[in-house]
Amino acid sequence: MTLLEVDKVTKAFDKQTALKDVSAVINQGELVCILGPHGCGKTTLLRIIAGLETADSGRVFINDKDATYLPPAKRNFGIVFQSYALFPNMTVMGNILFGLKQKKGVTKFEAKRRAREALELVDLAEHRDKYPRQLSGGMQQRTALARAIALSPQFLLLDEPLSALDAKVRLKLRGEIRSIQQTLGITTVMVTHDQEEALTMADRIIVMNNAVVEQIGTPREIYDHPATPFVANFIGTMNFYDSRGEICAIRPENIEIASGNAAYDAAARVKAIEFKGALTRIYGLLADVNEVWVDLPSEQADALCLHPGEMVYLRMPEDRLVKYAAAA
């Protein structure tokens, strides 16, 4: 069932186009990531869904009702910003209670019950009396998340919620956010420029570039069948080469190394070998001087005993190739 829909939304700031004819559907209970490089329009799209910006043209629907000009207070969403936006003079519990106290029809007893439940959900109950300055970045972000979900919103908006955290905390927290989202079954839209976050957390991904949507699909669809060269290049690592008037693309892990006397599609001279833990990346140079990257399980790479300067023979399976029309 569709909960949110944006239909042909366009937005410009002065002479800069932020969104151009953007359409997307977000279903009940999904976690959808809006993914793209800095400045592509993803945060503007989130703010239009929230009602914090108004589209120049196009429509926004919530539960099939036109909400294009509905004020934010009437849209029933929770929002978590990159900066946490906690009140420094309030405790963790005070921050969560603040929004609940503003909500009509919520008694003092009900507010405290909801706040306690939200704190339990984000595993912060024992820190309820601490102030933001006494918390780590990850704990501050969990407090902001608890404040948003305590309001029992219809949907949740997350604007780059993990980008200010260090890598280890980010890895832990993205699993926690996904777990909480699935436990509550709450429809969530999350903006990120981090492809790994999108691939590991999302049910579906909206890939944006230069104010337009390049592709919408599941993480597997986006990774295995990128619709455009931009998506192919932005998500993961991709090799490109020209072949008979079209552009072929293949992931490094899908290239096979053949023996010199077996059938092969290309030969490359090894430039460098990079150990990456479970995988080893081989950097090669093709005869046309284009680079090629090949990822092998490290055990297999070790068994080949490759060295810079050696020739390797590459198989590029047809069913692993993605093909695009060559630019005119």
VOBA-1610 file (N, C-alpha, C; in pm, whole numbers, padded with zeros to 5 digits, always signed):
BEGIN
Met+00084-00119+00000Met+00000+00000+00000Met+00088+00125+00000Thr+00056+00220-00088Thr+00135+00343-00099Thr+00106+00435+00018Leu+00210+00483+00084Leu+00193+00582+00191Leu+00231+00722+00142Leu+00347+00732+00073Leu+00395+00861+00024Leu+00415+00854-00126Glu+00384+00964-00193Glu+00410+00972-00337Glu+00448+01115-00372Val+00555+01129-00448Val+00588+01258-00509Val+00570+01242-00659Asp+00502+01338-00719Asp+00464+01325-00860Asp+00512+01446-00938Lys+00613+01426-01022Lys+00666+01529-01112Lys+00700+01658-01039Val+00776+01643-00929Val+00812+01758-00846Val+00934+01828-00903Thr+00923+01960-00914Thr+01034+02045-00960Thr+01054+02157-00858Lys+01181+02188-00830Lys+01213+02293-00735Lys+01343+02360-00777Ala+01343+02494-00776Ala+01465+02569-00806Ala+01487+02674-00699Phe+01615+02704-00672Phe+01654+02811-00582Phe+01732+02912-00665Asp+01675+03033-00679Asp+01731+03131-00773Asp+01738+03067-00912Lys+01857+03055-00967Lys+01868+02995-01101Lys+01917+02850-01095Gln+01931+02796-00974Gln+01982+02660-00957Gln+01867+02560-00942Thr+01858+02465-01033Thr+01753+02361-01025Thr+01794+02255-00924Ala+01713+02238-00820Ala+01741+02138-00717Ala+01672+02005-00747Leu+01552+02012-00805Leu+01477+01892-00843Leu+01412+01918-00979Lys+01416+01818-01065Lys+01358+01834-01198Lys+01269+01714-01230Asp+01139+01737-01223Asp+01041+01635-01264Asp+01061+01502-01190Val+01074+01510-01058Val+01104+01392-00975Val+00974+01322-00932Ser+00968+01194-00956Ser+00854+01112-00913Ser+00904+00989-00839Ala+00833+00951-00733Ala+00868+00830-00657Ala+00750+00789-00571Val+00740+00660-00546Val+00635+00605-00460Val+00703+00531-00345Ile+00656+00555-00222Ile+00711+00490-00103Ile+00597+00415-00034Asn+00615+00286-00016Asn+00509+00200+00036Asn+00511+00191+00188Gln+00396+00156+00242Gln+00381+00139+00386Gln+00484+00038+00440Gly+00558+00078+00544Gly+00650-00014+00611Gly+00788-00024+00550Glu+00811+00043+00437Glu+00942+00037+00371Glu+01043+00130+00437Leu+01171+00092+00425Leu+01280+00187+00448Leu+01339+00217+00311Val+01323+00341+00267Val+01371+00384+00136Val+01484+00484+00155Cys+01596+00459+00090Cys+01709+00552+00095Cys+01710+00638-00031Ile+01725+00769-00011Ile+01751+00861-00122Ile+01902+00879-00126Leu+01963+00827-00230Leu+02109+00818-00238Leu+02162+00901-00354Gly+02271+00971-00330Gly+02334+01044-00438Gly+02446+01131-00385Pro+02525+01190-00474Pro+02637+01275-00432Pro+02586+01405-00371His+02676+01477-00307His+02641+01606-00249His+02587+01699-00358Gly+02477+01770-00324Gly+02423+01868-00417Gly+02332+01813-00524Cys+02293+01685-00514Cys+02211+01625-00621Cys+02062+01652-00604Gly+02020+01702-00486Gly+01878+01732-00463Gly+01810+01643-00362Lys+01883+01550-00302Lys+01818+01452-00215Lys+01759+01514-00087Thr+01831+01608-00024Thr+01778+01672+00097Thr+01660+01762+00063Thr+01665+01829-00052Thr+01551+01911-00096Thr+01427+01824-00112Leu+01443+01705-00169Leu+01331+01613-00184Leu+01274+01574-00048Leu+01361+01544+00048Leu+01316+01509+00183Leu+01240+01626+00246Arg+01290+01748+00229Arg+01227+01865+00289Arg+01091+01894+00223Ile+01076+01863+00097Ile+00946+01880+00031Ile+00846+01777+00083Ile+00892+01653+00105Ile+00805+01551+00166Ile+00759+01597+00305Ala+00851+01661+00378Ala+00820+01708+00514Ala+00736+01835+00515Gly+00730+01908+00403Gly+00659+02035+00400Gly+00745+02152+00445Leu+00876+02127+00462Leu+00968+02234+00501Leu+01008+02319+00381Glu+00987+02267+00261Glu+01001+02343+00136Glu+00876+02316+00052Thr+00841+02409-00034Thr+00726+02391-00122Thr+00775+02373-00265Ala+00720+02275-00334Ala+00759+02250-00473Ala+00712+02364-00562Asp+00791+02396-00664Asp+00749+02494-00764Asp+00638+02436-00852Ser+00647+02307-00877Ser+00542+02237-00951Ser+00544+02091-00908Gly+00436+02019-00939Gly+00426+01880-00897Gly+00343+01867-00770Arg+00325+01743-00726Arg+00237+01715-00614Arg+00302+01618-00514Val+00263+01630-00389Val+00300+01536-00284Val+00172+01476-00227Phe+00167+01343-00218Phe+00049+01275-00163Phe+00089+01195-00039Ile+00006+01202+00064Ile+00021+01119+00184Ile-00109+01042+00201Asn-00101+00909+00200Asn-00221+00825+00206Asn-00321+00862+00096Asp-00267+00884-00023Asp-00349+00915-00142Asp-00420+01050-00135Lys-00389+01131-00035Lys-00449+01265-00024Lys-00344+01370-00060Asp-00386+01470-00135Asp-00294+01575-00178Asp-00247+01654-00056Ala-00115+01647-00029Ala-00057+01716+00087Ala+00043+01822+00043Thr+00037+01861-00084Thr+00138+01951-00141Thr+00154+02079-00059Tyr+00042+02134-00013Tyr+00047+02261+00061Tyr+00010+02243+00209Leu+00011+02120+00254Leu-00019+02092+00395Leu+00101+02134+00480Pro+00081+02209+00590Pro+00196+02249+00674Pro+00260+02128+00742Pro+00388+02138+00778Pro+00458+02025+00841Pro+00385+01967+00963Ala+00326+02052+01045Ala+00259+02006+01167Ala+00141+01914+01139Lys+00088+01920+01017Lys-00028+01837+00982Lys+00011+01709+00909Arg+00140+01684+00892Arg+00183+01568+00812Arg+00215+01445+00894Asn+00223+01458+01025Asn+00241+01344+01116Asn+00367+01263+01086Phe+00482+01329+01089Phe+00609+01260+01069Phe+00704+01291+01184Gly+00801+01205+01203Gly+00913+01233+01292Gly+01035+01258+01206Ile+01125+01343+01253Ile+01244+01374+01172Ile+01368+01372+01261Val+01477+01318+01206Val+01607+01314+01274Val+01709+01378+01182Phe+01775+01483+01233Phe+01873+01557+01154Phe+02014+01506+01182Gln+02103+01539+01089Gln+02245+01504+01103Gln+02304+01563+01231Ser+02257+01682+01269Ser+02315+01754+01383Ser+02251+01717+01518Tyr+02158+01621+01517Tyr+02086+01573+01637Tyr+01983+01675+01686Ala+02018+01806+01694Ala+01926+01912+01735Ala+01864+01886+01872Leu+01946+01839+01967Leu+01898+01818+02104Leu+01908+01948+02183Phe+01821+01963+02283Phe+01829+02078+02373Phe+01939+02052+02476Pro+02046+02132+02477Pro+02159+02104+02566Pro+02127+02117+02714Asn+02024+02198+02747Asn+01990+02220+02888Asn+01887+02122+02940Met+01851+02022+02858Met+01755+01920+02900Met+01822+01783+02904Thr+01777+01700+02995Thr+01826+01563+03002Thr+01775+01484+02882Val+01824+01362+02871Val+01774+01272+02767Val+01622+01258+02777Met+01573+01231+02898Met+01429+01218+02918Met+01356+01349+02887Gly+01415+01460+02928Gly+01354+01590+02901Gly+01342+01620+02753Asn+01445+01583+02675Asn+01441+01602+02531Asn+01328+01524+02467Ile+01308+01401+02514Ile+01204+01316+02456Ile+01065+01363+02499Leu+01052+01407+02622Leu+00923+01454+02672Leu+00880+01586+02608Phe+00977+01666+02565Phe+00945+01799+02514Phe+00841+01793+02402Gly+00866+01710+02302Gly+00771+01700+02190Gly+00638+01642+02233Leu+00643+01545+02322Leu+00520+01481+02368Leu+00431+01580+02443Lys+00492+01672+02516Lys+00414+01771+02592Lys+00341+01869+02500Gln+00396+01885+02378Gln+00331+01976+02283Gln+00217+01908+02206Lys+00210+01777+02217Lys+00114+01701+02137Lys-00023+01700+02205Lys-00124+01743+02134Lys-00259+01750+02190Lys-00311+01612+02226Gly-00381+01604+02338Gly-00446+01479+02377Gly-00356+01381+02447Val-00227+01414+02467Val-00135+01323+02535Val-00123+01367+02682Thr-00168+01282+02773Thr-00162+01315+02915Thr-00018+01305+02965Lys+00006+01360+03084Lys+00139+01354+03143Lys+00182+01209+03165Phe+00088+01127+03211Phe+00117+00986+03234Phe+00152+00916+03102Glu+00072+00943+02998Glu+00095+00882+02867Glu+00229+00926+02808Ala+00263+01053+02826Ala+00390+01106+02775Ala+00507+01033+02839Lys+00502+01015+02969Lys+00612+00946+03039Lys+00621+00800+02996Arg+00505+00736+02976Arg+00505+00596+02932Arg+00569+00583+02794Arg+00530+00670+02703Arg+00586+00666+02567Arg+00736+00696+02568Ala+00777+00792+02649Ala+00919+00827+02657Ala+01001+00710+02709Arg+00949+00642+02812Arg+01020+00524+02867Arg+01032+00414+02762Glu+00923+00389+02688Glu+00925+00284+02585Glu+01026+00318+02475Ala+01029+00445+02436Ala+01124+00486+02331Ala+01267+00469+02379Leu+01294+00503+02506Leu+01429+00488+02561Leu+01470+00342+02567Glu+01375+00255+02604Glu+01404+00111+02607Glu+01437+00061+02466Leu+01363+00111+02368Leu+01381+00066+02230Leu+01520+00101+02177Val+01573+00217+02218Val+01706+00258+02169Val+01815+00227+02271Asp+01779+00153+02376Asp+01875+00106+02477Asp+01944+00222+02549Leu+01863+00320+02591Leu+01918+00435+02662Leu+01851+00459+02798Ala+01773+00362+02846Ala+01697+00381+02969Ala+01787+00422+03086Glu+01905+00362+03095Glu+01993+00391+03209Glu+02062+00527+03196His+02047+00591+03082His+02110+00723+03061His+02006+00836+03060Arg+01888+00809+03106Arg+01776+00902+03094Arg+01802+01037+03162Asp+01882+01039+03267Asp+01905+01163+03343Asp+02032+01237+03302Lys+02100+01188+03198Lys+02220+01256+03150Lys+02184+01368+03053Tyr+02278+01463+03041Tyr+02261+01572+02945Tyr+02336+01538+02816Pro+02295+01598+02703Pro+02361+01566+02575Pro+02513+01572+02579Arg+02569+01671+02651Arg+02716+01685+02657Arg+02783+01565+02724Gln+02706+01486+02799Gln+02760+01370+02869Gln+02749+01242+02785Leu+02696+01255+02665Leu+02672+01139+02579Leu+02770+01135+02462Ser+02799+01016+02413Ser+02876+01002+02290Ser+02790+01045+02172Gly+02853+01061+02056Gly+02778+01098+01936Gly+02670+00997+01901Gly+02704+00868+01913Gly+02606+00764+01883Gly+02487+00767+01978Met+02513+00794+02107Met+02406+00802+02205Met+02318+00926+02182Gln+02380+01035+02140Gln+02302+01154+02107Gln+02210+01126+01988Gln+02261+01054+01889Gln+02179+01023+01773Gln+02065+00930+01811Arg+02090+00835+01902Arg+01983+00746+01948Arg+01878+00823+02028Thr+01922+00925+02102Thr+01827+01010+02174Thr+01736+01083+02075Ala+01797+01138+01969Ala+01718+01207+01866Ala+01619+01112+01800Leu+01661+00988+01778Leu+01572+00888+01718Leu+01458+00855+01814Ala+01490+00838+01944Ala+01387+00809+02044Ala+01286+00923+02051Arg+01333+01047+02045Arg+01243+01164+02049Arg+01146+01160+01931Ala+01197+01119+01814Ala+01112+01116+01694Ala+01007+01005+01702Ile+01049+00885+01745Ile+00954+00772+01744Ile+00857+00776+01861Ala+00892+00848+01968Ala+00801+00859+02083Ala+00670+00927+02045Leu+00674+01008+01941Leu+00554+01080+01895Leu+00460+00991+01815Ser+00498+00864+01794Ser+00419+00768+01714Ser+00382+00825+01578Pro+00481+00872+01503Pro+00451+00934+01373Pro+00409+00829+01270Gln+00343+00878+01165Gln+00303+00788+01057Gln+00424+00747+00974Phe+00520+00838+00961Phe+00642+00803+00890Phe+00758+00881+00949Leu+00880+00832+00920Leu+01002+00885+00979Leu+01094+00935+00867Leu+01152+01053+00886Leu+01245+01111+00790Leu+01381+01125+00856Leu+01484+01071+00792Leu+01620+01075+00846Leu+01711+01147+00747Asp+01768+01259+00789Asp+01853+01338+00700Asp+02000+01317+00734Glu+02068+01231+00658Glu+02210+01199+00682Glu+02235+01172+00831Pro+02161+01080+00893Pro+02166+01066+01038Pro+02298+01012+01093Leu+02380+00950+01008Leu+02501+00885+01057Leu+02630+00953+01011Ser+02619+01056+00929Ser+02739+01109+00864Ser+02835+01178+00959Ala+02787+01221+01077Ala+02877+01291+01171Ala+02948+01194+01266Leu+02923+01065+01251Leu+02979+00966+01343Leu+03100+00897+01282Asp+03186+00841+01368Asp+03302+00769+01315Asp+03258+00634+01260Ala+03345+00570+01183Ala+03307+00452+01104Ala+03251+00338+01189Lys+03314+00311+01303Lys+03273+00197+01386Lys+03135+00220+01446Val+03111+00343+01496Val+02981+00376+01553Val+02874+00376+01445Arg+02910+00427+01328Arg+02816+00432+01215Arg+02770+00292+01177Leu+02864+00199+01172Leu+02833+00060+01136Leu+02736-00001+01236Lys+02760+00021+01365Lys+02674-00033+01471Lys+02535+00031+01466Leu+02531+00164+01449Leu+02406+00235+01457Leu+02315+00209+01337Arg+02374+00186+01221Arg+02287+00159+01107Arg+02212+00027+01124Gly+02277-00071+01189Gly+02208-00195+01219Gly+02097-00173+01321Glu+02123-00087+01419Glu+02023-00059+01522Glu+01902+00015+01463Ile+01929+00114+01377Ile+01819+00189+01315Ile+01732+00096+01231Arg+01797+00010+01153Arg+01721-00084+01069Arg+01637-00179+01155Ser+01695-00227+01265Ser+01623-00317+01354Ser+01502-00248+01416Ile+01520-00124+01462Ile+01409-00048+01522Ile+01300-00022+01418Gln+01342+00015+01297Gln+01245+00043+01190Gln+01161-00082+01160Gln+01226-00198+01155Gln+01153-00322+01127Gln+01065-00363+01243Thr+01113-00342+01367Thr+01033-00375+01485Thr+00904-00293+01488Leu+00915-00164+01459Leu+00798-00075+01462Leu+00716-00084+01333Gly+00778-00131+01226Gly+00710-00134+01096Gly+00680+00005+01043Ile+00764+00102+01081Ile+00738+00241+01043Ile+00801+00276+00909Thr+00722+00337+00822Thr+00772+00381+00693Thr+00881+00486+00716Thr+00997+00466+00652Thr+01112+00552+00678Thr+01177+00594+00547Val+01205+00723+00537Val+01279+00776+00422Val+01409+00835+00475Met+01521+00786+00424Met+01652+00825+00475Met+01738+00880+00363Val+01792+00999+00384Val+01886+01060+00289Val+02028+01019+00327Thr+02106+00978+00228Thr+02246+00944+00252Thr+02327+00961+00123His+02456+00990+00139His+02546+00988+00022His+02635+00864+00028Asp+02612+00779+00131Asp+02696+00662+00154Asp+02630+00538+00092Gln+02691+00489-00017Gln+02631+00376-00088Gln+02619+00251-00002Glu+02717+00229+00087Glu+02713+00110+00172Glu+02595+00115+00268Glu+02568+00234+00324Glu+02450+00250+00410Glu+02323+00213+00334Ala+02310+00266+00213Ala+02190+00240+00133Ala+02177+00092+00099Leu+02286+00030+00057Leu+02280-00112+00017Leu+02245-00203+00134Thr+02294-00170+00254Thr+02275-00259+00368Thr+02146-00232+00444Met+02091-00110+00434Met+01975-00075+00516Met+01842-00074+00440Ala+01844-00040+00313Ala+01720-00006+00243Ala+01646-00126+00187Asp+01512-00113+00183Asp+01430-00205+00103Asp+01439-00164-00044Arg+01435-00032-00067Arg+01454+00021-00202Arg+01537+00148-00195Ile+01602+00178-00308Ile+01690+00295-00316Ile+01644+00385-00430Ile+01639+00515-00401Ile+01617+00615-00505Ile+01753+00679-00533Val+01811+00652-00649Val+01942+00707-00683Val+01922+00837-00760Met+01982+00946-00707Met+01967+01077-00769Met+02101+01133-00816Asn+02093+01215-00920Asn+02211+01286-00969Asn+02166+01409-01045Asn+02228+01523-01015Asn+02196+01647-01088Asn+02046+01675-01096Ala+01978+01662-00980Ala+01837+01702-00966Ala+01737+01604-01025Val+01781+01493-01080Val+01688+01396-01137Val+01708+01258-01075Val+01605+01173-01089Val+01614+01034-01044Val+01675+00951-01156Glu+01784+00884-01123Glu+01850+00798-01222Glu+01790+00657-01222Gln+01754+00607-01105Gln+01699+00472-01095Gln+01635+00453-00959Ile+01528+00373-00954Ile+01466+00330-00828Ile+01458+00178-00832Gly+01505+00114-00726Gly+01499-00032-00722Gly+01551-00085-00590Thr+01546-00217-00576Thr+01602-00281-00456Thr+01754-00269-00461Pro+01821-00286-00347Pro+01968-00283-00351Pro+02026-00380-00452Arg+01971-00501-00460Arg+02022-00600-00555Arg+02001-00556-00699Glu+01883-00500-00729Glu+01857-00451-00865Glu+01952-00338-00904Ile+01971-00245-00809Ile+02058-00131-00835Ile+02202-00176-00858Tyr+02246-00274-00779Tyr+02386-00320-00789Tyr+02409-00407-00912Asp+02318-00503-00935Asp+02338-00598-01045Asp+02295-00544-01181His+02196-00454-01181His+02142-00406-01309His+02130-00253-01306Pro+02241-00182-01292Pro+02235-00036-01291Pro+02181+00017-01423Ala+02084+00108-01413Ala+02013+00153-01533Ala+02095+00249-01619Thr+02189+00318-01558Thr+02268+00417-01632Thr+02416+00403-01594Pro+02505+00453-01678Pro+02648+00451-01641Pro+02675+00524-01510Phe+02599+00631-01480Phe+02620+00701-01353Phe+02594+00607-01235Val+02482+00536-01238Val+02449+00444-01129Val+02555+00335-01118Ala+02596+00281-01232Ala+02698+00177-01234Ala+02827+00223-01169Asn+02864+00347-01194Asn+02989+00402-01144Asn+02979+00447-00999Phe+02858+00494-00959Phe+02839+00548-00824Phe+02822+00439-00719Ile+02756+00330-00757Ile+02730+00221-00664Ile+02838+00114-00681Gly+02922+00097-00581Gly+03027-00004-00589Gly+03135+00038-00689Thr+03209-00061-00736Thr+03317-00039-00832Thr+03280-00106-00964Met+03306-00039-01075Met+03267-00093-01205Met+03378-00068-01307Asn+03405-00169-01389Asn+03494-00154-01505Asn+03411-00119-01627Phe+03457-00025-01708Phe+03390+00011-01834Phe+03486-00009-01950Tyr+03433-00055-02062Tyr+03513-00060-02184Tyr+03421-00053-02306Asp+03474+00000-02416Asp+03397+00012-02541Asp+03402-00119-02618Ser+03285-00153-02677Ser+03280-00275-02756Ser+03176-00259-02867Arg+03223-00246-02989Arg+03136-00244-03107Arg+03022-00143-03093Gly+03056-00021-03063Gly+02955+00085-03060Gly+02872+00092-02934Glu+02904+00012-02834Glu+02833+00022-02706Glu+02933+00019-02591Ile+02886+00061-02475Ile+02971+00060-02355Ile+02934-00061-02272Cys+03033-00143-02241Cys+03011-00260-02155Cys+03066-00230-02016Ala+02998-00283-01915Ala+03041-00263-01777Ala+03035-00397-01704Ile+03132-00418-01613Ile+03136-00542-01536Ile+03202-00516-01401Arg+03146-00575-01296Arg+03200-00559-01162Arg+03333-00636-01151Pro+03428-00585-01070Pro+03557-00653-01055Pro+03545-00797-01006Glu+03446-00824-00920Glu+03432-00960-00866Glu+03372-01058-00967Asn+03321-01006-01081Asn+03261-01093-01182Asn+03358-01128-01295Ile+03478-01072-01292Ile+03579-01107-01393Ile+03655-01231-01346Glu+03675-01325-01435Glu+03747-01448-01403Glu+03887-01443-01465Ile+03982-01505-01399Ile+04117-01515-01456Ile+04134-01655-01515Ala+04165-01659-01645Ala+04181-01786-01716Ala+04330-01816-01731Ser+04360-01940-01758Ser+04499-01975-01787Ser+04532-01926-01928Gly+04658-01906-01957Gly+04700-01848-02084Gly+04659-01927-02206Asn+04640-02059-02190Asn+04605-02140-02308Asn+04455-02168-02317Ala+04375-02106-02226Ala+04229-02123-02231Ala+04167-02004-02304Ala+04038-02018-02336Ala+03967-01907-02401Ala+03960-01788-02306Tyr+03987-01671-02360Tyr+03978-01551-02277Tyr+03931-01434-02362Asp+03881-01327-02294Asp+03826-01211-02365Asp+03925-01096-02374Ala+04018-01089-02283Ala+04114-00978-02283Ala+04238-01019-02205Ala+04348-00956-02236Ala+04471-00977-02160Ala+04509-00844-02096Ala+04566-00854-01977Ala+04607-00731-01906Ala+04740-00754-01836Arg+04817-00649-01826Arg+04942-00657-01751Arg+04917-00608-01610Val+04961-00685-01511Val+04938-00650-01370Val+05020-00525-01334Lys+04950-00423-01281Lys+05018-00301-01234Lys+05047-00308-01085Ala+04947-00355-01008Ala+04961-00359-00862Ala+04864-00462-00807Ile+04897-00511-00687Ile+04812-00607-00617Ile+04786-00552-00477Glu+04658-00548-00439Glu+04620-00486-00311Glu+04542-00586-00227Phe+04597-00623-00114Phe+04530-00715-00021Phe+04424-00637+00057Lys+04298-00684+00054Lys+04188-00614+00120Lys+04116-00704+00219Gly+04189-00800+00276Gly+04127-00893+00370Gly+04076-01015+00297Ala+03944-01035+00297Ala+03886-01153+00230Ala+03907-01148+00079Leu+03920-01026+00025Leu+03941-01009-00119Leu+04077-00949-00147Thr+04131-00980-00264Thr+04251-00915-00314Thr+04217-00848-00446Arg+04253-00721-00461Arg+04225-00650-00586Arg+04350-00646-00673Ile+04332-00682-00798Ile+04441-00679-00896Ile+04414-00563-00992Tyr+04509-00471-00999Tyr+04499-00358-01091Tyr+04577-00394-01218Gly+04507-00393-01331Gly+04572-00430-01456Gly+04559-00323-01562Leu+04639-00336-01666Leu+04636-00244-01778Leu+04609-00324-01905Leu+04499-00290-01975Leu+04464-00359-02099Leu+04551-00309-02214Ala+04543-00380-02326Ala+04625-00344-02442Ala+04593-00203-02493Asp+04465-00158-02474Asp+04428-00023-02520Asp+04459+00083-02415Val+04535+00045-02311Val+04583+00132-02204Val+04472+00170-02105Asn+04354+00110-02118Asn+04251+00129-02015Asn+04284+00041-01895Glu+04249+00092-01776Glu+04271+00014-01655Glu+04158-00086-01635Val+04189-00196-01568Val+04088-00294-01531Val+04117-00339-01387Trp+04010-00354-01310Trp+04023-00401-01172Trp+03955-00536-01160Val+04024-00628-01094Val+03972-00763-01074Val+03979-00795-00925Asp+03867-00838-00867Asp+03863-00879-00725Asp+03852-01030-00716Leu+03946-01090-00645Leu+03948-01235-00626Leu+03946-01267-00476Pro+03888-01382-00438Pro+03907-01427-00299Pro+04058-01436-00272Ser+04101-01392-00156Ser+04245-01382-00130Ser+04316-01517-00141Glu+04249-01625-00104Glu+04312-01758-00117Glu+04342-01789-00263Gln+04245-01755-00350Gln+04264-01780-00493Gln+04377-01692-00548Ala+04380-01567-00506Ala+04486-01475-00551Ala+04623-01525-00506Asp+04632-01572-00382Asp+04759-01624-00331Asp+04806-01744-00414Ala+04712-01829-00450Ala+04746-01951-00525Ala+04801-01917-00664Leu+04758-01803-00720Leu+04804-01763-00853Leu+04946-01707-00852Cys+04993-01664-00732Cys+05129-01610-00717Cys+05160-01501-00820Leu+05068-01407-00834Leu+05086-01301-00933Leu+05185-01195-00883His+05250-01129-00979His+05344-01022-00947His+05325-00909-01048Pro+05352-00784-01009Pro+05345-00673-01104Pro+05431-00701-01227Gly+05377-00668-01343Gly+05448-00691-01469Gly+05402-00817-01541Glu+05339-00912-01469Glu+05290-01035-01533Glu+05167-01008-01618Met+05143-01097-01715Met+05021-01090-01795Met+04915-01179-01729Val+04791-01132-01728Val+04678-01215-01684Val+04575-01218-01796Tyr+04501-01326-01803Tyr+04404-01347-01911Tyr+04264-01349-01849Leu+04179-01260-01899Leu+04052-01232-01832Leu+03933-01285-01911Arg+03843-01350-01836Arg+03713-01392-01891Arg+03608-01298-01834Met+03522-01245-01923Met+03414-01155-01881Met+03281-01218-01921Pro+03220-01296-01829Pro+03099-01372-01864Pro+02988-01282-01917Glu+02927-01326-02027Glu+02824-01247-02095Glu+02709-01212-02000Asp+02671-01308-01913Asp+02556-01282-01827Asp+02589-01185-01712Arg+02716-01148-01699Arg+02756-01052-01595Arg+02781-00913-01653Leu+02773-00899-01785Leu+02797-00770-01848Leu+02670-00685-01844Val+02688-00557-01821Val+02580-00458-01836Val+02618-00370-01953Lys+02522-00347-02044Lys+02555-00276-02169Lys+02473-00148-02180Tyr+02541-00043-02230Tyr+02477+00086-02249Tyr+02508+00136-02389Ala+02417+00214-02444Ala+02443+00276-02575Ala+02557+00375-02560Ala+02644+00377-02658Ala+02755+00472-02655Ala+02702+00613-02670Ala+02766+00708-02603Ala+02725+00847-02612Ala+02739+00897-02755Ala+02641+00976-02798Ala+02643+01026-02937Ala+02753+01131-02953
//
